[in-house]
Amino acid sequence: HFLKDYQKMRIMVFMDPNVDPLGAGYHIIQSKIAIGSGLLFGKGLFGGTQSQLNFLPENHTDFIFSVVGEELGFVGCAVLLLLYLIVLWRGIKIAQNASDTFGRLLAVGITSMIAFHVLVNVGMTMGIMPVTGIPLPLMSYGVSSHDEYHGNRHSAEHSAAAAKTAVLERNSVRLFAFARQPFLFILGEYETM
């Protein structure tokens, strides 16, 4: 009697989404159908039936990877994951080259957060992790995703975030270059900014 009924149902749906195919298991079933129907090269941009006909709810937020899988196929998913791997590799390189402990820990922390979000979101859309609502970094649409990575501009903590940004710039840690100018960050030209 440790778990409430909805918690038990969440575990059961994670193990077998067909337990409640029209309720709690609907998202994951439709997500798997979308990713699987994309095959190797996908159905074409904006050509996905699951996403465009709204069979896949929340396809622009938590399940954006399913849309990529359906419309761009395995190749599109592999390219997207390769781009995330490059961003993570650059974050590790920034951590290695940081001149102080603060910069190194910040780089490792942000890189770890991005890696965790990518792993959980991709695993969630493929059905190997429970549905949690964690967004795909730099891809998911919505206020919660934006606030998580860029700070809520309407909160009282905005001045603290601005102070931290000033400290980062003072220490020449250009960690957020990938968020402002992704191509410069990926190419490694962030030092010249």
Buried (B, 14 or more C-beta within 10 A) or exposed (E): EEEEEEEEBBEBBBEEBEBBBEEBBBBBBBBBBBBEBBEEEBBEEEEBBBBBEEBBEBBEBBBBBBBBBBBBBBEBBEEBBEBBEBBBEBBBEBBEEBEEEBBBEBBBEBBBBBBEBBEBBBBBBBBEBBBEEBBBBBBBEBEEBBEBBEBBEEEEEEEEBEEBEEEBEEBEBBBBBBBEBBEBBBEEEBEEE
